Amino acid sequence: MENEFGDTPSRKGKSGDQASVVIPETAHDVSTDSWFQVGVVLSMGVNSAYALGYSGTIMVPLGWIGGVVGLVLSTIVSLYASALMAKLHEVGGKRHIRYRDLAGFLYGRTAYLLIWALQYANLFLINIGYVIMSGSALKAFFVLFRDDHHLKLPHFIAIAGFACILFAIATPHLSALRIWLGFSSLFMLLYLAIAFVLSVEDGVKAPPRDYNIPGSGDNKIWAIIGAVGNLFFAFNTGMIPEIQATIRQPVVGNMLKALNFQFTVGVVPMHAVTYIGYWAYGSGVSSYLLNNVHGPAWLLGVAHLSAFFQAIITLHIFASPTYEYLDTKYGIEGSALAPRNILFRLIVRGGYLIMTTFLSALLPFLGNFMSLTGAISTIPLTFILPNHMYIVAKKNKLSSLQKSWHWLNIGVFGCMSAAAFVAALKLTILQTQTYHVFADL
């Protein structure tokens, strides 16, 4: 069968590896959402509570020139790579609503299983980061009004994990986020606006800041390489096909509209708060910007709670492929309020989130999780594989120059992924030597 490009994808024979891939139907809704709703979902990921950390995890290791140029370039490159992925959604005359389904169609069963493992590792690491972030925000709120040191960060991470379980039970699938997208957008605007305004006030009053890149020797180099991993972590989901599955026809055109919204209007708040935070506090800015700002306790409390709730909602986006797999595998159908379905979500999703919460409390090093996630899975899933998949799907329509361009992208991002992985692993090991497990950071 020819694909939309007029080519037959290159792979092992249909009777071999590729033919052994069995694609299950989905228990979740497909093609129900407008492009604008999907654009908001994508923008939520960019402007999640993680955005409060980019001043410290990107700008501090890279400085003004490296940080600004890096963020702008990674925005452009991420839009390009995401658009490539979106255009592959209907290869071969059918929709591929899961990343692994597309990999299985183009490469065969082995790739299907490998991509499945890689994607779920990516989403699992992202979810660990969200639990750490929500726990950190809740601790910061508590410290505003009562700093008796009886409750530590692991306690707040446990509370955040419990809240995530409740939300996972109440929200059956990704399209069911509709009303919660409004709340999430409100929370997002609150903490970003408060962080922005209070950072400007502090920056105007503060003496000259130090913008020199901290560290020396090898440690400085490793920190810079780790920050490059954070650059690409900031914009990407690793689940473009799963999000695109929810969009209405025409799926490719509407997804491109959603991506254009994400990478224009959607990225403005994140860029703004990242630059302002670094301008206001220099190299002393933390990996959670609200820890630096000064202002009325009630206003800071609103910002912390907004970050807490928004992280819980956004975690559901990145956990939804896992939920979809489990619901489909065990035949969860019918009303989401049916007792059997509620009990299933309680046990299965609750178990998944308990494991996520435990690991979040065990090693709560947020900045390193960004770097590690970017290196292990985000860069391969969102930059390396889309370029290679495009070559495979459209090989007979590409000129030698076009193929060389895509191979260049594969080589460059492959090297970046390897370097970022080594840097993140080294920095994590260094931090575990400074802090014990279940640290109160």
C-alpha positions as CSV (number, residue, x, y, z in Angstrom):
1,M,0.0,0.0,0.0
2,E,1.3,3.4,-0.9
3,N,1.5,6.2,1.8
4,E,0.4,9.8,1.4
5,F,3.7,10.6,-0.2
6,G,3.3,8.1,-2.9
7,D,5.9,5.7,-1.5
8,T,5.9,2.3,0.1
9,P,7.8,2.6,3.4
10,S,11.1,0.7,3.5
11,R,11.0,-2.1,6.0
12,K,11.3,-5.8,6.2
13,G,8.7,-7.8,4.3
14,K,5.1,-7.5,5.3
15,S,5.1,-11.2,6.2
16,G,8.1,-10.7,8.5
17,D,8.8,-8.4,11.4
18,Q,6.3,-5.7,10.4
19,A,3.4,-8.1,10.0
20,S,3.8,-9.4,13.6
21,V,2.8,-5.9,15.0
22,V,-0.8,-6.1,16.3
23,I,-2.3,-2.6,16.7
24,P,-5.1,-2.6,19.3
25,E,-8.1,-0.4,19.2
26,T,-8.2,2.3,21.9
27,A,-10.6,2.6,24.8
28,H,-10.2,6.4,24.8
29,D,-11.9,9.1,22.7
30,V,-10.4,9.9,19.2
31,S,-11.0,13.0,17.0
32,T,-13.2,14.9,19.5
33,D,-11.1,18.0,20.2
34,S,-10.7,21.3,18.3
35,W,-7.2,22.4,17.2
36,F,-7.5,25.3,19.8
37,Q,-8.1,22.9,22.7
38,V,-5.1,20.8,21.5
39,G,-3.0,24.0,21.2
40,V,-3.9,24.9,24.8
41,V,-2.9,21.3,26.0
42,L,0.5,21.7,24.2
43,S,1.0,25.2,25.6
44,M,0.2,23.9,29.1
45,G,3.2,21.6,28.9
46,V,5.5,24.5,27.8
47,N,4.2,26.9,30.6
48,S,3.8,24.3,33.3
49,A,5.4,24.9,36.7
50,Y,8.7,23.6,35.1
51,A,8.9,27.1,33.5
52,L,9.6,28.6,37.0
53,G,12.9,26.6,36.9
54,Y,14.4,27.6,33.6
55,S,16.0,30.8,34.8
56,G,18.1,28.6,37.1
57,T,18.5,25.4,35.0
58,I,19.0,27.0,31.6
59,M,20.1,30.7,31.9
60,V,22.5,30.3,34.9
61,P,24.7,27.6,33.2
62,L,24.5,29.2,29.8
63,G,24.6,32.9,30.5
64,W,22.8,35.7,28.6
65,I,24.1,34.9,25.1
66,G,24.0,31.1,25.4
67,G,20.6,31.1,27.2
68,V,18.7,33.5,24.9
69,V,20.2,32.2,21.7
70,G,19.7,28.6,22.9
71,L,16.1,29.1,23.9
72,V,15.2,30.9,20.6
73,L,16.9,28.2,18.5
74,S,15.4,25.3,20.4
75,T,12.0,26.9,19.9
76,I,12.4,27.0,16.2
77,V,14.0,23.5,16.0
78,S,11.3,22.0,18.2
79,L,8.5,23.5,16.0
80,Y,10.2,22.0,12.9
81,A,10.6,18.5,14.5
82,S,7.1,18.5,15.9
83,A,5.7,19.4,12.5
84,L,7.6,16.5,10.9
85,M,6.0,14.2,13.4
86,A,2.5,15.6,12.8
87,K,2.9,15.1,9.0
88,L,3.6,11.4,9.6
89,H,0.3,10.8,11.4
90,E,-1.5,9.4,8.4
91,V,1.2,7.4,6.6
92,G,0.1,4.4,4.7
93,G,-3.5,5.4,4.3
94,K,-4.3,5.0,8.1
95,R,-3.9,7.0,11.3
96,H,-1.2,6.1,13.8
97,I,-2.6,7.2,17.1
98,R,0.4,6.0,19.1
99,Y,4.1,6.7,18.6
100,R,4.9,3.0,18.8
101,D,2.2,2.2,16.2
102,L,4.0,4.5,13.7
103,A,7.3,3.0,14.6
104,G,5.9,-0.5,14.1
105,F,4.5,0.4,10.7
106,L,7.7,1.9,9.4
107,Y,10.3,-0.4,11.0
108,G,8.6,-3.6,12.4
109,R,8.0,-5.3,15.7
110,T,11.4,-4.8,17.2
111,A,11.3,-1.0,16.8
112,Y,7.7,-1.1,18.0
113,L,8.8,-2.5,21.3
114,L,11.9,-0.4,21.6
115,I,10.0,2.9,21.0
116,W,7.3,1.8,23.4
117,A,9.9,1.3,26.2
118,L,11.7,4.6,25.3
119,Q,8.5,6.7,25.3
120,Y,7.2,5.3,28.5
121,A,10.6,5.9,30.2
122,N,10.3,9.5,28.9
123,L,6.8,10.0,30.2
124,F,7.6,8.3,33.5
125,L,10.6,10.6,34.1
126,I,8.5,13.7,33.2
127,N,5.9,12.6,35.7
128,I,8.5,12.2,38.4
129,G,9.5,15.8,37.7
130,Y,5.9,17.0,38.0
131,V,5.5,15.3,41.4
132,I,8.7,16.9,42.6
133,M,7.6,20.3,41.3
134,S,4.2,20.1,42.9
135,G,5.7,18.9,46.2
136,S,8.2,21.7,46.2
137,A,5.5,24.3,45.5
138,L,3.4,22.9,48.4
139,K,6.4,23.0,50.7
140,A,7.1,26.6,49.7
141,F,3.4,27.5,50.5
142,F,3.7,25.8,53.9
143,V,6.9,27.6,54.8
144,L,5.3,31.0,54.2
145,F,3.1,30.6,57.2
146,R,4.7,28.0,59.4
147,D,8.4,27.0,59.2
148,D,8.7,24.6,62.1
149,H,10.7,22.0,60.1
150,H,8.4,19.1,61.2
151,L,7.3,18.5,57.6
152,K,10.1,17.9,55.0
153,L,10.0,17.9,51.2
154,P,9.3,14.1,51.0
155,H,6.2,14.6,53.1
156,F,4.9,17.3,50.7
157,I,5.8,15.1,47.7
158,A,3.7,12.3,49.3
159,I,0.7,14.8,49.6
160,A,1.2,15.8,46.0
161,G,1.2,12.2,44.9
162,F,-2.0,11.6,46.7
163,A,-3.6,14.6,45.0
164,C,-2.4,13.2,41.6
165,I,-4.1,9.9,42.4
166,L,-7.4,11.6,43.2
167,F,-7.2,13.6,39.9
168,A,-6.4,10.4,37.9
169,I,-9.4,8.7,39.3
170,A,-11.7,11.6,38.5
171,T,-10.4,12.2,34.9
172,P,-10.7,9.1,32.7
173,H,-8.9,10.2,29.6
174,L,-7.1,13.2,27.9
175,S,-10.2,14.6,26.2
176,A,-11.9,14.7,29.6
177,L,-9.6,17.5,30.6
178,R,-11.9,20.1,28.9
179,I,-13.0,22.1,32.0
180,W,-9.7,21.5,33.7
181,L,-7.9,23.2,30.9
182,G,-9.6,26.4,31.9
183,F,-8.5,26.0,35.5
184,S,-5.0,25.0,34.5
185,S,-4.7,28.1,32.2
186,L,-5.9,30.3,35.2
187,F,-3.3,28.7,37.5
188,M,-0.6,29.1,34.9
189,L,-1.3,32.8,34.4
190,L,-1.4,33.4,38.1
191,Y,2.0,31.9,39.0
192,L,3.7,33.3,35.8
193,A,2.2,36.8,36.3
194,I,3.1,36.9,40.0
195,A,6.6,35.6,39.4
196,F,7.1,38.1,36.5
197,V,5.8,41.2,38.4
198,L,7.6,40.5,41.7
199,S,10.8,39.7,39.8
200,V,10.6,43.0,38.0
201,E,10.1,44.8,41.3
202,D,13.1,43.0,42.9
203,G,15.2,43.6,39.9
204,V,14.6,47.3,39.9
205,K,15.5,47.6,43.6
206,A,18.4,45.2,43.6
207,P,22.1,46.2,43.3
208,P,24.1,45.0,40.2
209,R,23.8,41.3,39.8
210,D,26.4,38.7,38.9
211,Y,25.7,37.1,35.6
212,N,28.9,35.1,35.3
213,I,28.5,31.4,34.6
214,P,29.2,29.7,38.0
215,G,31.7,26.8,38.5
216,S,35.1,26.1,37.1
217,G,36.9,23.5,35.1
218,D,35.1,20.2,34.3
219,N,32.1,20.9,36.5
220,K,31.3,24.1,34.6
221,I,31.5,22.2,31.3
222,W,29.2,19.4,32.5
223,A,26.7,22.0,33.8
224,I,26.6,23.7,30.4
225,I,26.1,20.4,28.6
226,G,23.3,19.4,31.0
227,A,21.6,22.8,30.4
228,V,21.5,22.0,26.7
229,G,19.5,18.9,27.5
230,N,17.1,21.2,29.5
231,L,16.7,23.4,26.4
232,F,15.1,20.7,24.4
233,F,13.2,19.2,27.4
234,A,11.4,22.6,27.7
235,F,9.4,22.4,24.5
236,N,8.7,18.8,23.8
237,T,6.2,16.1,24.9
238,G,7.5,12.9,23.3
239,M,3.8,12.1,22.6
240,I,2.8,14.1,19.5
241,P,0.9,11.1,17.9
242,E,-1.1,10.5,21.1
243,I,-2.1,14.2,21.4
244,Q,-2.8,14.4,17.7
245,A,-5.2,11.4,18.1
246,T,-7.6,13.6,20.0
247,I,-7.9,16.3,17.3
248,R,-10.7,16.5,14.8
249,Q,-10.4,16.0,11.0
250,P,-8.4,17.1,9.1
251,V,-5.9,15.8,11.7
252,V,-2.7,17.0,10.0
253,G,-3.8,20.5,9.2
254,N,-5.4,21.0,12.6
255,M,-2.4,19.7,14.4
256,L,-0.1,22.1,12.5
257,K,-2.4,24.9,13.6
258,A,-2.1,23.7,17.2
259,L,1.6,23.5,17.0
260,N,1.9,27.0,15.4
261,F,-0.2,28.3,18.4
262,Q,2.0,26.5,20.9
263,F,5.3,27.8,19.4
264,T,4.1,31.4,18.9
265,V,1.6,32.6,21.5
266,G,2.1,29.6,23.7
267,V,5.8,30.1,24.3
268,V,5.7,33.8,25.1
269,P,5.0,33.5,28.9
270,M,7.7,30.9,29.4
271,H,10.3,33.0,27.6
272,A,9.3,36.1,29.4
273,V,9.5,34.7,33.0
274,T,12.8,32.9,32.2
275,Y,14.6,36.0,31.1
276,I,13.1,38.3,33.8
277,G,14.0,35.8,36.5
278,Y,17.6,35.7,35.4
279,W,17.7,39.5,35.0
280,A,16.4,40.1,38.5
281,Y,18.6,37.6,40.4
282,G,21.5,36.8,38.2
283,S,23.4,33.6,38.8
284,G,21.9,33.3,42.3
285,V,18.4,32.4,40.9
286,S,17.1,29.1,42.1
287,S,15.6,26.2,40.2
288,Y,12.2,27.3,41.5
289,L,11.9,31.0,40.8
290,L,9.3,31.7,43.5
291,N,11.9,30.9,46.1
292,N,13.7,34.1,45.1
293,V,10.9,36.6,44.8
294,H,9.8,39.0,47.6
295,G,6.2,40.2,48.2
296,P,3.1,39.8,50.3
297,A,2.7,36.4,51.8
298,W,-0.8,36.0,50.5
299,L,0.3,36.8,47.0
300,L,3.2,34.3,47.1
301,G,0.8,31.8,48.6
302,V,-1.5,32.1,45.6
303,A,1.4,31.6,43.2
304,H,2.7,28.5,45.1
305,L,-0.8,26.9,45.2
306,S,-1.4,27.7,41.6
307,A,1.9,26.0,40.7
308,F,0.9,23.0,42.8
309,F,-2.5,22.5,41.2
310,Q,-1.3,23.2,37.7
311,A,1.5,20.6,38.0
312,I,-1.1,18.0,39.0
313,I,-3.3,18.7,36.0
314,T,-0.4,18.8,33.6
315,L,0.9,15.5,34.9
316,H,-2.3,13.9,33.6
317,I,-1.4,14.9,30.1
318,F,1.9,13.0,30.2
319,A,0.4,10.1,32.1
320,S,-2.4,9.7,29.6
321,P,-0.6,7.3,27.2
322,T,0.1,5.0,30.1
323,Y,-3.5,5.2,31.2
324,E,-4.7,4.6,27.6
325,Y,-2.6,1.5,27.3
326,L,-3.8,0.0,30.6
327,D,-7.5,0.9,29.9
328,T,-7.3,-0.6,26.4
329,K,-5.4,-3.8,27.6
330,Y,-7.9,-4.6,30.3
331,G,-11.0,-3.6,28.2
332,I,-12.2,-0.7,30.3
333,E,-15.4,0.5,28.5
334,G,-18.7,2.2,29.3
335,S,-19.3,5.0,31.7
336,A,-16.3,6.4,33.5
337,L,-18.5,6.5,36.7
338,A,-19.2,2.8,36.6
339,P,-18.0,1.2,39.9
340,R,-15.8,-1.3,38.1
341,N,-14.1,1.5,36.1
342,I,-13.6,3.7,39.2
343,L,-12.1,0.7,41.1
344,F,-9.8,-0.1,38.2
345,R,-8.5,3.5,38.0
346,L,-8.0,3.5,41.8
347,I,-5.9,0.3,41.9
348,V,-4.0,0.5,38.6
349,R,-3.4,4.3,38.2
350,G,-3.0,4.6,42.0
351,G,-0.2,1.9,41.9
352,Y,1.5,3.7,39.0
353,L,1.4,7.0,40.8
354,I,2.5,5.6,44.1
355,M,5.7,4.3,42.4
356,T,6.2,7.6,40.7
357,T,5.8,9.5,44.1
358,F,8.2,7.2,45.9
359,L,11.0,7.8,43.3
360,S,10.2,11.5,43.4
361,A,10.8,11.6,47.1
362,L,13.8,9.3,47.0
363,L,15.8,11.6,44.6
364,P,14.2,15.0,44.4
365,F,16.8,16.6,42.1
366,L,14.5,18.5,39.7
367,G,17.1,20.1,37.5
368,N,18.9,16.9,36.9
369,F,15.7,15.1,36.1
370,M,15.1,17.7,33.3
371,S,18.6,17.0,31.9
372,L,18.3,13.2,32.3
373,T,14.9,13.1,30.7
374,G,16.0,15.3,27.8
375,A,19.0,13.2,27.1
376,I,17.5,9.7,27.5
377,S,14.3,10.1,25.7
378,T,13.1,13.6,24.8
379,I,15.9,14.3,22.2
380,P,15.7,10.8,20.6
381,L,11.9,10.9,20.4
382,T,11.4,14.5,19.3
383,F,14.5,15.1,17.1
384,I,16.3,12.0,16.1
385,L,13.4,9.6,15.3
386,P,11.1,12.1,13.4
387,N,13.9,12.9,11.0
388,H,14.7,9.3,10.4
389,M,11.0,8.3,10.1
390,Y,10.6,11.1,7.5
391,I,13.4,9.7,5.5
392,V,11.9,6.2,5.6
393,A,8.4,7.3,4.8
394,K,9.3,9.8,2.0
395,K,12.6,8.3,0.7
396,N,11.6,8.3,-3.0
397,K,10.5,11.9,-2.9
398,L,13.5,13.4,-1.2
399,S,16.5,14.9,-3.0
400,S,20.0,14.0,-1.9
401,L,20.3,17.4,-0.3
402,Q,17.1,16.9,1.7
403,K,18.2,13.4,2.8
404,S,21.6,14.9,3.9
405,W,19.8,17.6,5.9
406,H,17.8,15.0,7.8
407,W,20.9,12.8,8.4
408,L,22.7,15.9,9.6
409,N,20.0,16.5,12.2
410,I,20.1,12.8,13.3
411,G,23.9,13.0,13.8
412,V,23.9,16.3,15.6
413,F,21.1,15.4,18.0
414,G,22.5,12.0,18.5
415,C,25.8,13.5,19.8
416,M,23.9,16.0,21.9
417,S,21.8,13.3,23.5
418,A,24.9,11.2,24.4
419,A,26.7,14.2,25.9
420,A,23.7,15.4,27.8
421,F,23.1,11.9,29.3
422,V,26.7,11.7,30.5
423,A,26.5,15.2,32.0
424,A,23.1,14.6,33.7
425,L,24.3,11.3,35.2
426,K,27.5,12.8,36.5
427,L,25.7,15.8,38.1
428,T,23.2,13.4,39.7
429,I,26.0,11.3,41.2
430,L,27.6,14.5,42.5
431,Q,24.4,15.6,44.2
432,T,23.7,12.2,45.7
433,Q,27.1,12.6,47.4
434,T,26.1,16.0,48.8
435,Y,22.5,15.1,49.7
436,H,21.2,11.9,51.2
437,V,18.1,10.1,49.8
438,F,14.8,11.6,50.7
439,A,16.6,14.9,51.0
440,D,14.8,18.0,52.2
441,L,15.9,20.4,49.4
